[in-house]
Amino acid sequence: MTSREKPWGYSGGERPASSRALQPETLALRGALTRTSFQETSEALFLNSGFTYDTAEQAAASFAEEQEHHLYSRFSNPTVKMLEDRLALLEGGESAIAFASGMAAMFASVASGLSAGDRVVASPGMFSSCYVVLTEILPKWGVNVVVAAGNERDHWQQALDQPTKLVFLESPSNPMLDIVDLKMVCELAHAAGAKVIVDNVMASPLSQRPLELGADLVMYSATKHLDGQGRVLGGAIIGSAEYLSSTLKPFVRHTGPALSPFNAWVLLKSLETLPMRVSAMNSNALSLAHHLECVGVSTRYPFLASHPQQELAMQQMSAGGSTVCIDLGSKDKAFAFLNRLEVIDISNNLGDARSLATHPATTTHARLSAQTRTLMGITDGTLRISVGLEHIEDLKQDVSLAL
């Protein structure tokens, strides 16, 4: 059953929830809307750590999971639960768990399902902290991690030529915007016995639907597009109710990476404008990418004809995303460009309403060795531009003057 076939919301009042097939723009506003007896229009914010019980028997039954009742905000909270349910509807998944940050979500997604001796396969391009978790932290615990040599079918076949527990991949990758064939990798991974986790941050749930392409779990840093206004940290994992309940939830309850109710409330309000923001940002990014390429800058963007995986990107994405990657040839030229920008800010975040630019080799991916950055395609001249909501002509002029 898909998200658009499920009941999409519920209410504490008399008005029944709709079960009609609704579009993402409507789900982002009204999906899983829970109202208290006061019938408030906006989502209620529950800033409390604990909950009470009418009787000792009710408390015991709640902890035994014989009845539904919020126990403690490290476990669950009404505001956080509303965000989780809405994200599941938007993503087309059965269930979701929210986290205090994107990296908390990433770490839980892999650590909860692994034991010493298990094997993990990862995509060659990804955010640096994800790479550190996979290649430095997990091996200390006896987990064997293999990074695919590339994104062609033979690279993934070679990496998945023996039983594997998990596959973690990022598509488009950060910052080089490499595209992984999700259907192909999911088929190979499942044949090897692996669950597939897709970091969908660079695309957002509006531009790519990994679960529909075969993925088992989708991971987000909600700090990026889901908030999109530079306010709060957050993360999320969406997937099957059975896997999240049996594998992820026990890990989360005992390790405590809980999202605060206030941050959940902010993210709920952010979701109301997500479709409009992402659509406009994607449009600006494509236009800016064309402009940069036309003025002679080496430019990578999934929907440009010059991108080596444009055809694949257009098959599995509805838009190319809000990030553009360029290469100016050297660190000195990259720094000079950044220092001349007047509209676009220098910042290491992305997916924000404001356009942001960063030099990955000295910021987001500085933790990695020069050799690893080279394998990922990151040079000293690489710049990542997260395109926001400013007028496109102002952005074009800003980069032209900086060049």
Secondary structure in CASP SS format (residue, H / E / C, confidence):
PFRMAT SS
TARGET T0000
AUTHOR 0000-0000-0000
METHOD secondary structure of the structure
MODEL  1
M C 1.00
T C 1.00
S C 1.00
R C 1.00
E C 1.00
K C 1.00
P C 1.00
W C 1.00
G C 1.00
Y C 1.00
S C 1.00
G C 1.00
G C 1.00
E C 1.00
R C 1.00
P C 1.00
A C 1.00
S C 1.00
S C 1.00
R C 1.00
A C 1.00
L C 1.00
Q C 1.00
P H 1.00
E H 1.00
T H 1.00
L H 1.00
A H 1.00
L H 1.00
R H 1.00
G C 1.00
A C 1.00
L C 1.00
T C 1.00
R C 1.00
T C 1.00
S C 1.00
F C 1.00
Q C 1.00
E C 1.00
T C 1.00
S C 1.00
E C 1.00
A C 1.00
L C 1.00
F C 1.00
L C 1.00
N C 1.00
S C 1.00
G E 1.00
F C 1.00
T C 1.00
Y C 1.00
D C 1.00
T C 1.00
A H 1.00
E H 1.00
Q H 1.00
A H 1.00
A H 1.00
A H 1.00
S H 1.00
F H 1.00
A C 1.00
E C 1.00
E C 1.00
Q C 1.00
E C 1.00
H C 1.00
H C 1.00
L C 1.00
Y E 1.00
S C 1.00
R C 1.00
F C 1.00
S C 1.00
N C 1.00
P H 1.00
T H 1.00
V H 1.00
K H 1.00
M H 1.00
L H 1.00
E H 1.00
D H 1.00
R H 1.00
L H 1.00
A H 1.00
L H 1.00
L H 1.00
E H 1.00
G C 1.00
G C 1.00
E C 1.00
S E 1.00
A E 1.00
I E 1.00
A E 1.00
F E 1.00
A C 1.00
S C 1.00
G H 1.00
M H 1.00
A H 1.00
A H 1.00
M H 1.00
F H 1.00
A H 1.00
S H 1.00
V H 1.00
A H 1.00
S C 1.00
G C 1.00
L C 1.00
S C 1.00
A C 1.00
G C 1.00
D C 1.00
R E 1.00
V E 1.00
V E 1.00
A E 1.00
S C 1.00
P C 1.00
G C 1.00
M C 1.00
F C 1.00
S H 1.00
S H 1.00
C H 1.00
Y H 1.00
V H 1.00
V H 1.00
L H 1.00
T H 1.00
E H 1.00
I H 1.00
L H 1.00
P H 1.00
K H 1.00
W C 1.00
G C 1.00
V C 1.00
N E 1.00
V E 1.00
V E 1.00
V E 1.00
A C 1.00
A C 1.00
G C 1.00
N C 1.00
E C 1.00
R H 1.00
D H 1.00
H H 1.00
W H 1.00
Q H 1.00
Q H 1.00
A H 1.00
L C 1.00
D C 1.00
Q C 1.00
P C 1.00
T C 1.00
K C 1.00
L E 1.00
V E 1.00
F E 1.00
L E 1.00
E E 1.00
S C 1.00
P C 1.00
S C 1.00
N C 1.00
P C 1.00
M C 1.00
L C 1.00
D C 1.00
I C 1.00
V C 1.00
D C 1.00
L H 1.00
K H 1.00
M H 1.00
V H 1.00
C H 1.00
E H 1.00
L H 1.00
A H 1.00
H H 1.00
A H 1.00
A C 1.00
G C 1.00
A C 1.00
K E 1.00
V E 1.00
I E 1.00
V E 1.00
D E 1.00
N C 1.00
V C 1.00
M C 1.00
A C 1.00
S C 1.00
P C 1.00
L C 1.00
S C 1.00
Q C 1.00
R C 1.00
P H 1.00
L H 1.00
E H 1.00
L H 1.00
G C 1.00
A C 1.00
D C 1.00
L E 1.00
V E 1.00
M E 1.00
Y E 1.00
S E 1.00
A C 1.00
T H 1.00
K H 1.00
H H 1.00
L H 1.00
D H 1.00
G C 1.00
Q C 1.00
G C 1.00
R C 1.00
V C 1.00
L C 1.00
G C 1.00
G E 1.00
A E 1.00
I E 1.00
I E 1.00
G E 1.00
S C 1.00
A H 1.00
E H 1.00
Y H 1.00
L H 1.00
S H 1.00
S H 1.00
T H 1.00
L H 1.00
K H 1.00
P H 1.00
F H 1.00
V H 1.00
R H 1.00
H H 1.00
T H 1.00
G C 1.00
P C 1.00
A C 1.00
L C 1.00
S C 1.00
P H 1.00
F H 1.00
N H 1.00
A H 1.00
W H 1.00
V H 1.00
L H 1.00
L H 1.00
K H 1.00
S H 1.00
L H 1.00
E C 1.00
T C 1.00
L H 1.00
P H 1.00
M H 1.00
R H 1.00
V H 1.00
S H 1.00
A H 1.00
M H 1.00
N H 1.00
S H 1.00
N H 1.00
A H 1.00
L H 1.00
S H 1.00
L H 1.00
A H 1.00
H H 1.00
H H 1.00
L H 1.00
E H 1.00
C H 1.00
V C 1.00
G C 1.00
V C 1.00
S E 1.00
T E 1.00
R E 1.00
Y C 1.00
P C 1.00
F C 1.00
L C 1.00
A C 1.00
S C 1.00
H C 1.00
P C 1.00
Q C 1.00
Q H 1.00
E H 1.00
L H 1.00
A H 1.00
M H 1.00
Q H 1.00
Q H 1.00
M C 1.00
S C 1.00
A C 1.00
G C 1.00
G C 1.00
S C 1.00
T E 1.00
V E 1.00
C E 1.00
I E 1.00
D E 1.00
L C 1.00
G C 1.00
S C 1.00
K H 1.00
D H 1.00
K H 1.00
A H 1.00
F H 1.00
A H 1.00
F H 1.00
L H 1.00
N H 1.00
R H 1.00
L C 1.00
E C 1.00
V C 1.00
I C 1.00
D E 1.00
I E 1.00
S C 1.00
N C 1.00
N C 1.00
L C 1.00
G C 1.00
D C 1.00
A C 1.00
R C 1.00
S C 1.00
L E 1.00
A E 1.00
T E 1.00
H C 1.00
P H 1.00
A H 1.00
T H 1.00
T C 1.00
T C 1.00
H C 1.00
A C 1.00
R C 1.00
L C 1.00
S C 1.00
A H 1.00
Q H 1.00
T H 1.00
R H 1.00
T H 1.00
L H 1.00
M H 1.00
G C 1.00
I C 1.00
T C 1.00
D C 1.00
G C 1.00
T E 1.00
L E 1.00
R E 1.00
I E 1.00
S E 1.00
V C 1.00
G C 1.00
L C 1.00
E C 1.00
H C 1.00
I H 1.00
E H 1.00
D H 1.00
L H 1.00
K H 1.00
Q H 1.00
D H 1.00
V H 1.00
S H 1.00
L H 1.00
A H 1.00
L C 1.00
END
